[in-house]
Amino acid sequence: MNFQNLMKQAQKLQEKMAKVQEELAAKTVEATSGGGMVTAVVNGKFELMSIRIEKDVVNPDDIDMLQDLIVAAVNEGVRKAQEMASAEMAKVTGGMKLPGMM
């Protein structure tokens, strides 16, 4: 294999990875905490897109519990988004770990 062919393959891989990253930005995952009392929606760029809180969990006397449920739902959403992104990138890279990629 010559250097020129290697560079062409690297460029194709880079283009595929950019396309996957673009597609991931449009995909979302949902995560819940408190038995579904708090739901976080996170996209493939690891951005929090929305958060839903059931009225039953809102208790002015226990704000700490609500804050904990929000943190748990968001963290689980980010974890799921990372798993989704890793799985999509693995399809492009054949499971090869590339520095700086997810």
BAFI-3210 file (N, C-alpha, C; in Angstrom, 3 decimals, decimal comma, padded with zeros to 6 digits):
// residues 102
n [1|2|3|4|5|6|7|8|9|10|11|12|13|14|15|16|17|18|19|20|21|22|23|24|25|26|27|28|29|30|31|32|33|34|35|36|37|38|39|40|41|42|43|44|45|46|47|48|49|50|51|52|53|54|55|56|57|58|59|60|61|62|63|64|65|66|67|68|69|70|71|72|73|74|75|76|77|78|79|80|81|82|83|84|85|86|87|88|89|90|91|92|93|94|95|96|97|98|99|100|101|102]
n.u [000,854|000,619|001,617|-000,122|-002,526|-003,104|-003,543|-005,855|-007,673|-007,699|-008,851|-011,397|-012,359|-012,378|-014,341|-016,582|-016,776|-017,333|-019,847|-021,288|-021,098|-022,599|-025,097|-025,505|-025,984|-028,604|-029,912|-031,490|-031,513|-033,344|-033,534|-034,443|-035,258|-036,093|-038,182|-039,351|-040,149|-038,591|-037,425|-034,849|-033,716|-031,210|-028,959|-026,926|-024,676|-024,163|-025,703|-028,066|-031,341|-033,989|-035,969|-038,180|-040,431|-042,405|-045,386|-045,970|-043,552|-042,603|-041,925|-041,960|-040,779|-038,798|-036,594|-034,022|-034,239|-035,505|-033,542|-031,497|-032,718|-032,913|-030,193|-029,392|-030,955|-030,033|-027,293|-027,491|-028,655|-026,583|-024,677|-025,978|-026,081|-023,361|-022,780|-024,366|-023,125|-020,544|-021,116|-022,081|-019,825|-018,071|-019,062|-018,107|-015,346|-014,682|-014,404|-011,953|-010,024|-009,741|-007,729|-009,160|-011,683|-014,822]
n.v [-001,176|002,149|005,490|007,446|006,067|005,395|007,921|008,635|006,760|007,531|010,045|009,373|007,978|010,030|011,685|010,005|009,787|012,428|012,684|010,835|012,087|014,353|013,180|012,094|014,361|014,865|012,783|011,488|010,506|009,170|009,442|008,427|009,167|008,420|006,620|007,441|009,977|012,168|013,129|013,195|014,448|013,894|014,811|013,448|014,978|015,344|017,234|018,666|018,478|018,636|018,644|016,933|017,192|015,563|016,665|015,592|015,154|017,553|019,212|021,714|021,562|019,714|020,191|019,303|016,558|016,698|018,060|016,132|014,064|015,278|015,663|012,962|011,958|013,521|012,846|010,100|010,294|011,520|009,482|007,451|008,717|008,864|006,143|005,562|007,203|006,098|003,525|004,119|005,336|003,203|001,623|002,905|003,008|000,404|-000,496|000,338|002,293|005,698|008,465|011,299|010,921|010,498]
n.w [000,000|-000,895|000,077|-000,911|-001,365|001,261|002,360|000,925|001,930|004,596|004,357|003,387|005,596|007,475|006,329|006,519|009,286|009,991|008,845|010,397|012,897|012,370|011,925|014,460|015,965|015,445|016,615|019,554|023,035|025,786|029,298|032,561|035,988|039,399|039,051|036,669|037,209|036,600|033,473|031,154|028,068|025,805|023,241|020,510|020,580|023,123|024,415|026,577|025,736|026,565|029,568|031,615|034,263|036,525|038,093|040,589|041,892|042,647|045,429|047,630|050,102|049,873|048,068|047,610|046,944|044,441|042,968|043,059|041,586|039,076|038,413|038,346|036,208|034,040|034,008|033,415|030,912|029,441|029,635|028,164|025,668|025,098|024,834|022,584|020,665|020,629|019,670|017,098|015,936|016,031|014,028|011,795|012,161|012,519|015,083|015,860|018,029|017,942|018,652|020,219|019,221|020,286]
ca.u [000,000|001,448|001,221|-001,258|-003,716|-003,339|-004,127|-007,215|-008,477|-007,855|-009,784|-012,725|-012,727|-012,682|-015,629|-017,616|-016,894|-018,015|-021,257|-021,862|-021,235|-023,735|-026,295|-025,658|-026,540|-030,054|-030,460|-031,620|-031,798|-034,079|-033,179|-035,336|-034,893|-037,246|-039,281|-039,967|-040,606|-037,785|-036,940|-033,905|-033,472|-029,861|-028,657|-025,658|-023,574|-024,151|-026,381|-029,379|-032,331|-035,177|-036,135|-039,583|-040,574|-043,794|-045,848|-045,974|-042,238|-042,287|-042,282|-041,132|-040,073|-037,746|-035,930|-032,812|-034,586|-035,745|-032,236|-030,805|-033,366|-032,526|-028,790|-029,333|-031,522|-029,129|-026,083|-027,841|-028,842|-025,257|-024,065|-026,621|-025,654|-021,984|-022,851|-024,899|-022,083|-019,468|-021,593|-022,144|-018,453|-017,465|-019,487|-017,261|-013,927|-014,485|-014,056|-010,622|-010,061|-008,953|-007,595|-009,980|-013,008|-015,730]
ca.v [000,000|003,339|006,616|008,139|005,268|005,528|009,245|008,595|006,006|008,365|011,106|008,756|007,699|011,323|012,120|009,150|010,143|013,731|012,420|010,191|013,114|015,187|012,380|011,964|015,607|014,811|011,677|011,747|009,417|009,589|008,768|008,833|008,859|008,477|005,849|008,189|011,287|013,160|012,596|014,060|014,100|014,328|014,466|012,791|015,908|015,382|018,443|018,465|019,081|018,957|017,954|016,910|016,898|015,306|017,553|014,882|015,152|018,911|019,435|022,837|021,214|018,733|020,596|018,479|015,333|017,059|018,347|014,847|013,354|015,953|015,321|011,547|011,784|014,130|012,016|008,865|010,683|011,728|008,153|006,781|009,402|008,433|004,768|005,643|007,778|005,104|002,446|004,629|005,534|001,883|001,137|003,555|002,710|-001,025|-000,716|000,880|003,490|006,788|009,551|012,466|010,559|009,964]
ca.w [000,000|-000,940|000,924|-001,523|-001,068|002,696|002,567|000,401|002,887|005,796|004,010|003,333|006,977|008,079|005,790|007,115|010,699|010,043|008,549|011,575|013,935|011,974|012,174|015,913|016,494|015,262|017,399|020,991|023,959|026,979|030,540|033,638|037,369|040,288|038,489|035,590|037,673|035,876|032,203|030,446|026,670|025,456|021,854|020,246|020,843|024,592|024,858|027,176|024,848|027,356|030,843|032,040|035,689|036,890|039,162|041,876|042,519|043,076|046,829|048,078|051,336|049,585|046,817|047,440|046,233|043,051|042,362|042,883|040,483|037,830|038,153|037,974|034,866|033,058|033,920|032,703|029,513|028,843|029,511|027,036|024,449|024,841|024,322|021,230|019,814|020,495|018,800|015,726|015,459|015,852|012,710|010,794|012,390|012,710|016,472|016,129|018,864|017,379|019,608|019,983|018,720|021,287]
c.u [000,898|000,840|-000,016|-002,567|-004,094|-004,005|-005,571|-008,147|-008,728|-008,865|-011,216|-013,235|-013,127|-014,040|-016,780|-017,854|-017,610|-019,506|-021,948|-022,060|-022,415|-025,054|-026,563|-026,285|-028,055|-030,710|-030,512|-031,819|-032,556|-033,586|-034,087|-034,711|-036,157|-038,438|-040,042|-040,461|-039,853|-037,249|-036,048|-033,747|-032,144|-029,598|-027,269|-024,444|-023,439|-024,738|-027,736|-030,395|-033,601|-035,161|-037,611|-039,633|-042,060|-044,170|-045,750|-044,642|-041,851|-042,848|-041,387|-040,336|-038,932|-037,116|-034,697|-033,113|-034,806|-034,434|-031,463|-031,394|-032,997|-031,092|-028,677|-029,852|-030,594|-027,870|-026,351|-028,064|-027,520|-024,561|-024,652|-026,203|-024,225|-021,960|-023,339|-023,824|-020,943|-019,873|-021,635|-020,745|-017,761|-017,865|-018,588|-015,821|-013,649|-014,046|-012,683|-010,764|-009,157|-008,901|-008,472|-011,364|-013,779|-015,037]
c.v [001,237|004,465|007,325|007,382|005,383|006,865|009,298|007,862|006,825|009,477|010,568|008,474|008,982|011,839|011,313|009,530|011,487|013,556|011,788|011,211|014,038|014,457|012,243|013,212|015,608|013,694|012,047|010,444|010,008|008,788|009,304|008,532|008,969|007,736|006,593|009,564|012,431|012,478|013,637|013,536|014,741|013,925|013,843|013,687|016,140|016,675|018,064|019,206|019,473|018,170|018,063|016,479|016,711|016,178|016,900|014,960|016,540|019,137|020,559|022,549|020,225|019,014|019,731|017,204|015,628|017,342|017,057|014,059|013,966|015,591|013,869|011,325|012,354|013,285|010,711|009,160|010,875|010,379|007,405|007,409|009,007|007,012|004,759|006,159|006,787|003,982|002,898|004,819|004,191|001,284|001,687|003,099|001,225|-001,350|-000,179|002,172|004,536|007,930|010,736|012,179|009,833|009,073]
c.w [000,000|-000,113|000,379|-001,248|000,405|003,006|002,057|001,373|004,149|005,534|003,960|004,748|007,690|007,609|006,396|008,577|010,859|009,784|009,758|012,693|013,633|012,253|013,678|016,520|016,408|016,080|018,877|021,757|025,142|028,161|031,635|034,986|038,209|039,734|037,411|035,996|036,994|034,620|031,547|029,026|026,272|024,006|021,736|020,365|022,345|025,142|025,452|026,328|025,604|028,652|031,213|033,502|035,984|038,088|040,536|042,610|043,032|044,484|047,344|049,348|051,098|048,221|046,554|046,662|044,749|042,331|042,109|041,716|039,141|037,456|037,686|036,559|033,791|032,903|033,173|031,217|028,795|028,651|028,315|025,704|024,084|024,282|022,875|020,270|019,587|019,553|017,343|015,147|015,207|014,503|011,614|010,925|012,541|014,130|016,860|016,943|018,256|018,391|019,219|019,457|019,804|022,273]
res [m|n|f|q|n|l|m|k|q|a|q|k|l|q|e|k|m|a|k|v|q|e|e|l|a|a|k|t|v|e|a|t|s|g|g|g|m|v|t|a|v|v|n|g|k|f|e|l|m|s|i|r|i|e|k|d|v|v|n|p|d|d|i|d|m|l|q|d|l|i|v|a|a|v|n|e|g|v|r|k|a|q|e|m|a|s|a|e|m|a|k|v|t|g|g|m|k|l|p|g|m|m]
***
